[in-house]
């Protein structure tokens, strides 16, 4: 099982992701609250990213969420790809406001235990 580094260009944050896990699963390990994960099967489209650099394997994605033109430009659903090397990606759509929020701000917005 190989480990790869995935970097989110907007924040400069990186995380390690196994080639056996989806990029979305690895992203959840960043510990940010409120990352919308939706269905995890490519049907909702909330986890859209653009891979700027690197290799990955992918599973089928719904054309309702990723057009052929978007796919040619590196846009994919992070739940449907696994890293095959180090990746650099840009977060798009519904996930952007939570993934690109500074960790300290995200922590202050999460409910505090009582």
Beta strands, then each sheet from edge to edge (+ up, - down):
strand 1: 3-8
strand 2: 14-18
strand 3: 48-53
strand 4: 56-58
strand 5: 75-77
strand 6: 81-83
strand 7: 87-91
sheet 1: 2+ 1- 7- 3+ 5-
sheet 2: 4+ 6-
end
